[in-house]
């Protein structure tokens, strides 16, 4: 029997703001919009890829998201890390690490905090 990971669904406080950030700044596309009782959701991804993230604004949760300690970070592969990193800062995101090329792997990596407080590791492969 084979298994395959579908997508992660994470809570956001403002779905419109999150859609703007992940489409305009990160470069993902809205693949699907979902309205269910108690929540509005969008599925984001890139053309030709099975990798997706689902963002949900739930009606029963207000105020900042309680992140606890379960989710550490998301990895997002970016074609132009310098431009994306600066666009995220200009958008108001916090930087945890500016882009740095890693010698042990053929990547440049940077860390930002998205509008809902999620840690994003941006990676550009070389």
C-alpha positions in Angstrom: 0.0 0.0 0.0 1.3 3.4 -0.9 0.7 6.7 0.8 1.1 10.3 -0.4 1.0 13.5 1.5 -1.7 15.9 0.3 -1.5 19.3 1.9 -1.4 21.0 5.3 -4.2 23.2 6.5 -3.3 26.0 8.8 -5.4 28.7 10.6 -5.0 32.3 9.6 -6.6 35.4 11.1 -7.4 37.3 7.9 -7.8 35.1 4.8 -7.8 38.0 2.4 -4.5 39.3 3.8 -3.0 35.8 3.8 -4.1 35.2 0.2 -2.5 38.6 -0.8 0.8 37.7 0.9 1.1 34.1 -0.4 0.1 35.0 -4.0 1.6 38.5 -4.5 4.8 38.2 -2.4 5.5 34.4 -2.4 4.1 33.7 -5.8 1.7 30.8 -5.1 -1.6 30.5 -7.0 -5.0 30.0 -5.6 -6.1 26.5 -6.7 -9.4 26.2 -4.9 -11.7 28.2 -2.7 -13.8 26.3 -0.1 -16.7 27.5 2.0 -17.8 25.2 4.8 -19.8 25.7 7.9 -17.7 27.7 10.3 -14.7 28.4 7.9 -13.5 29.9 4.7 -10.5 28.2 3.1 -8.2 28.5 0.1 -5.8 25.9 -1.3 -2.6 27.4 -2.7 0.1 25.8 -4.8 2.2 26.2 -8.0 1.4 25.0 -11.5 2.6 21.5 -12.2 3.3 20.6 -8.5 1.4 18.4 -6.1 2.7 20.4 -3.2 0.0 22.6 -1.6 -0.9 24.5 1.5 -4.5 25.2 2.7 -5.3 28.3 4.7 -8.4 28.5 6.8 -10.1 31.4 8.6 -12.3 29.8 11.2 -15.3 31.7 12.6 -14.9 30.2 16.1 -11.3 31.6 16.5 -10.6 35.3 17.0 -7.5 37.1 17.9 -3.9 35.9 17.4 -3.2 32.3 16.6 -1.9 30.2 19.4 1.1 28.5 17.8 2.0 26.3 20.7 5.2 24.3 19.9 4.0 21.7 17.4 4.7 23.5 14.0 8.3 24.8 13.7 8.5 26.0 10.1 7.3 25.8 6.5 9.8 25.3 3.6 9.1 27.3 0.5 11.3 26.9 -2.6 11.8 30.3 -4.3 13.3 31.1 -7.7 14.6 34.5 -6.6 15.2 34.6 -2.9 16.7 38.1 -2.7 13.6 39.6 -4.4 11.1 37.5 -2.4 12.9 38.2 0.9 12.9 42.0 0.4 9.3 41.9 -0.8 8.3 40.1 2.4 10.1 42.7 4.5 8.5 45.5 2.6 5.1 43.8 3.2 5.8 44.0 7.0 7.1 40.5 7.7 9.8 40.1 10.3 13.2 38.7 9.3 14.8 36.0 11.3 17.8 35.5 8.9 18.7 37.3 5.8 19.6 35.2 2.7 22.8 33.2 3.1 24.3 30.7 0.8 25.0 27.4 2.6 28.2 25.7 1.8 27.1 22.2 2.9 24.0 22.2 0.5 23.6 23.9 -2.9 21.0 26.4 -1.5 20.6 29.9 -0.3 18.3 30.1 2.7 16.5 32.9 4.6 13.9 33.0 7.4 10.9 35.3 7.7 7.8 35.4 9.9 4.5 35.6 7.9 1.6 37.9 8.8 0.2 35.2 11.2 3.4 34.4 12.9 4.4 31.3 11.0 8.1 30.8 10.4 8.9 30.4 6.7 12.2 29.1 5.5 12.8 30.4 2.0 15.1 28.2 -0.1 16.6 28.8 -3.5 18.4 25.9 -5.1 21.6 26.3 -7.1 
